Amino acid sequence: MHIARITSKGQTTIPVSIRKAAHLNAGDTLTFEVKGDYLLIRKIKVLDDEYLNGVSDSLNECSSPEDEEAWNRE
């Protein structure tokens, strides 16, 4: 077990042995999830910006004011 403190700014250091075991590197993106008494931290792969730009047009086809109004109706 490894122990680390949280700073007043909410920052902490992941011990070197944990970073190596989890293959974590500077710039990696992590997600945080609380499950009961546990905090799960996972490394995620961020999608390529080129891919996101390619699909953004198809995602915007349902974002007209009329679409928003339809989704917000109760």
ABEGO torsion letter per residue (X at the ends): XBBBBBBAAGBBBBBAAAAAAAGBBBGBBBBBBBBEABBBBBBBBBBBAAAAAAAAAAAAAAABAAAAAAAABX
